Amino acid sequence: MTARLNLDHLRRHAVSRSLFAPTTLPRALERLAFVQADPIRAPARAQDLTLRHRVRDYRAGDLETRYPRLAVEEDFFVNYGYVTRSLQRLMHPRTPRTKWSKARWQKAHEVLAFVRERGVVHPREVDAQFRHGRVRNWFGGSTSASTQLLDGMHYRGLLRVARREGGTRCYAAREAHEPAPDAAAALDAMVDVIVGKYAPLPMASLSQLVMFLAGAAPQWREQRGAALARAKARLPNANVEGVRWFWPAGENPASKRHVADDQVRLLAPFDPVVWDRRRFELFWRWPYRFEAYTPAPKRLLGYYALPLLWREHVLGWANVAVRDGQLQPEVGFFGARVTDPAFTSAVDDELHRLHAFLRL
């Protein structure tokens, strides 16, 4: 199989395995294990844009609305997002690199007692109760000290996100996690989640993602190198055009069942199909960049360019605005504009799906 494997096989494998047949929201979340979140709505949040391709009749906001009844938690994995509880158990209890002073721990315990008494709290309730004041944030601006403390308590596993109100996290106390009995096994399981979500992966991308586990489990920071070595030894892999690729055990990238359908899909910038910019360029031979935080004069694709996938190829991108209840897409192509009538029809179908997804 490996002797016949080529980049076309890997690309079809990546697209077909990630864009599985739409299912229920709980099943899709279980299969993905982790869905990266982002607060920007252009035209919807990244987590909603990711799930709409994988969940039947999904609508923008369904994840947030149904979150209290789902077996998922907001937490940090390789990025911030929604994780299954089985994955979360592998990461806690955390020992963050940034140590808190005795005074800060005292504040945290006071807030934790307040949260236990109230059940679920909004940050403004904590701020009103304790009046922690304001502090400088990571971006050089000013933020509520209570919000910053709650964020730190959430990351350390003292609190969980119970729900959101207007996009703001509301917290509840979380019971302490039992330490993983075997750190190596826990790290290997987290690596399997990474590979299961983003495969097939170039070796450099696999290495990068394993290093990102410093955020998920800082207590095992020094053991990431060994986890990466074990992954390279146990995962199926092949050298294709000078690049070593890895994928989950039991999968065959060269299988003829990996066939892309005729749909056009506008993908979130953090969708598993396009998240790995290194792999993106190997597959589609052009550089996609997320430019929401790039100064407007320097943007090449636009504020929130959605990669445009047709069949197994990302042909370009679209920036989609909503004005007066109507979609206003601006499409760009890398290379010649596609004029195939089948493509034009597929674009119309995708815009109709997007219209319904946004409840317009």
N, C-alpha and C positions, 0 to 999 in steps of 0.2 A: 504493500500500500504506500509506504513512504517513498519508494522509488518513483512512483507515478504522481505524487502529490505536487501540485503547483499553486500559484497564487490565486488562480480562479477558484480552485477547490476551497481554499482557506476563506476567501471572500464570501462565497455562497454559504459556507458553513457558519460564518459569523452572523450573517443576516438571518438565515433561516432558523438557527437555534435560539437567537434572541427574540425574534418576532414570531413567537409561537402562537398557535391558534388562540384567539381571545377566550378568556375563561372568566370565572367569578373573581371579584376583588380579593377575597381571602386566599384563593388558590394562586393568583398571580403574585401576590406579596410573598407567599411561601416559596414560590419558585424563584423569584428574584432575590429573596433574602435581604436585600438592601436596595432602597430607592433614594437616590441623592435628591436633596431638597434645595430650593432656591426661592427667595421671596419675590423676585421680579415677576410681574405679570405682563407678558408681551407676546401673545395675548393672554397667556395663563401661566401659572407657576410651573416650573420644570417638572416637579413630581407628577402633576396632573397631565402634562404633555407626554410624559413617559408612559403613564398607566393607560392612557386612552387607546393606545395601539394594542394593549394586551388584556384589556378587560371589556367584556361585552357591555354595550350601552353605557359606557362610562361618561360622566359629566364633570366639568370643572368644579372642584370643591368637594367631590364625593369622598375623597380620602380624609379630609379634615372633618367633614360632617360625621362620618362613620367611625373615625379613629377611636373614640372611647369604647366601641364594641368590637374592635379588631385586636387580634393577638400580635400587635406590633407596638414598638416604642420609638419615640424620637431619641436619637443618640448619635454619637460620633463613631463612625467606622473608618473607612479610608477618607471619607468626607462626612459632613453632617447630613442626616436624613432619617429615614424610617427603617428600622431593623426588626427582624423577627425576634421573638423573645429567646428562642434557642440560640441565635447568634449573640444576642446581648449577654446571655449567661457566660459565654466564652471570654468576654472582655472585662468582667468585673469580679472582685473589687479592684478598682484602679488605684495605683499609687502615682499620682501626677508628679512630674519633674519639679513643678513649682510648689514649694512648700509654703504652707500657711503658718503665720505666727500664732502664738497662743491666743492673742487678742482676737484674731480673725476667726479662729476656731470657736472661741466663745460666742462671737456674733452668730456664727453658723448654727451652733447648738440652740441659741435663743430663737432663731428663725425656725429651726426644725420643730421645736416644741410648739411654736405658734401655728405652723402648718398642720401638725398632728391634731391640734385642738380644733382648727377650722375645717379640716378635711381637704379642701381645695382652695388655693389662694391665687389671686391676681397680683402681679408685682406691685401695683399701686396700693394694695392693702398692706403689704409688707412695708412699703415706704411710709405709709401713713402711721403705722404702728411704731416703727423704729427710727424714722427720720435719719437715715444713714447719710443723707446729703448727696453730693455729686462728686464724680471722679473723672479723670481723663481716661478715654478709651483707647483702643489699639490704633484708631485712625487719627488720633490727635484732637478729637472733639471731646465734648462733655457728655457723660451719661449718668444715669441713676446708680448710685453705689449699691442700692438694694438689688437692682436688676443684675448688676455684675456679680454680686454675691450669690444670687439664685442660680445664675449660669454656672458658677463654679461648683455649687452644691449638686447641681444636676449632673455635671460632668463626673464628679466624684462618686456618684451613685447614691447620694443621700436623698435626692428627690427624683421624681419622674414627671414627665409632662402628662397631665390628666386630660387636657383638652386645650383648645385655643379659642380666644374671644377676640374677634376682629384681627386675627393674625397674631395676637400676643399669647405667649405660652402661659398657661395656668398650671400651677404645680401641686402635687400631692407628695406625701412622704413615701419612700420606697423601702421595703424591707431589705435588710442586708443580704448580699449574695454570698453563698458559700464559695470559697476559693476553688478554682479548678484543681482537681487532684493531680493533673499532669500538665505542666505548662507546655511541653512539646506537643502533646496531643491537641491542646486547645489552639496553639498557633497553627498546627497543620490543618485543623478544621477551618480556621479563618482563611488560610491560603486557599483551601478548596472552595470556599464561598467566592473569593476573588476570581479564581479560574473559572468557576461555574458561571459567573456573571459576565466576564469580559473576554472569554476565550473565542477563538484562538488568540494567544498572546505572544508577541515577540519577546525574546528573552529580556531585553532592556525594560520593557513595560512590566513584565512580571516582577523583575527586581525592584522597580520603582514602587509598585503597589505593595509589595511585601514591606518595603521600608516605611510606607505610609502607616503600617500597623503600629507605629510608635504612638500615634494618636489614639488608636483603639485600645491598646494595652501597653501603656508606658512602663508598667512593671516588668515587662519582658523585652524591653528595648534591646538589651544586649544579646538576646537569643534570636533575633530576626535573621541574622546571617546563617545560623544553623538551620533555621526553618526554610530559608531559600535553598540551601544546598540539598536538603531532603526533597523539596519540591522538584528540583531539577533532576534528581535521581529517580523519582517514582512516577512522574507524570509522562504520558506519551508525548513524543516530540519528534520533530524532523527539521532538517535544514532545507530551506527553500530560498533560492536566489541569494544565498549568503547570509540569511537570517535564520536563527534557531527559533522555532515556534513551539508552543505548549498548549495542550488542551486536556479536558478531563478524561479520566480512564473510562473505557467503554464506548467512546465516541470515535467515529471515522470521518474525518473531514472530506475524504474523497468519495463518500457514499453518494450514489445517484439520487437519494431521497432529498438531498439539500437542493431544492429548487425554489427560486424566488418567484413570488406571484407577480401579477401585473399592476398592483396598486402603486400609487404615488403616496408617500408618507412624508409629512413635515415633522422632523424629529426635534426633540429638545436638545439644546447644546450639551446636556449631560446624559443623554440617552446612551445605554450600553453599546449601541451600534457605532456611535461616533465619539464616545468619551475619550478614547485613547487617540490623541492627535498623531502620535507616531504611527500607529497602525493605520489611521485614516489616510495618511500620505502614501503609505505602502500600497494600500488597496486602490485608492482613487487618484493618486498622482497630482494632488493639488493641496495647498495648505488651508485648512479651515481654522478660524480663530474666533473665540468668544470676545466680543468687543464692547460689551455693555459698560465696562469700566475704562475703556480707551477714550481719550478726548475726541470729541466729534470730528474735528478736522483730520484726524489720523485714521479714522475708520475706513476700511476697505469694503466690508460686507454690510455693515449696518449695526445699529444698537443691539438687536437681539435676533441675529440671523439664524433661521431654522434650516439645517441641512435638508435638502430635497432629495429623497431616495426614490428612485424608480427601478423596479425589479431589483437588481443587485448592485446598482450604481448610484452613487451620490453625484448628481449632475450639476448641482448648484445650490442655491439657498433662497429663502424667502423671508422678508420682514413683513409681519402681518399686524395691521392696526384694525381697530374697530371704531367706526365713525357713524353716528346716527343709527346704531344697531346693525350696520352692515360691515362685512369684512372688506378690508382694503389691502390686498396683498401686493407686494412689490417683489418680483422674482428676478434673480440674477443667475447667470450660467457661467460655469468655468469652461470656456471653450464656446463652440458654436451653439446658438439657440436651437433647442429641439423643436422640430416642426411635425413630428410623427403624430397623426390624428389620434392614435391610441394613447399617446402621452397626454395630449390636450384633454381627452375625455377623462383620463385618470386624474388629472389635476382638478377638473371640475368636481369629480366624485370626492376627492379629498377635501376640497373647500366646503362641500355640502356636509361632510362628516364633522369638519371643524366648526361649522355654523351650529350644528346640533349640540356638539360637545360644550360650546360656550353658552348654550341656552339662549341664543339670539332669536 
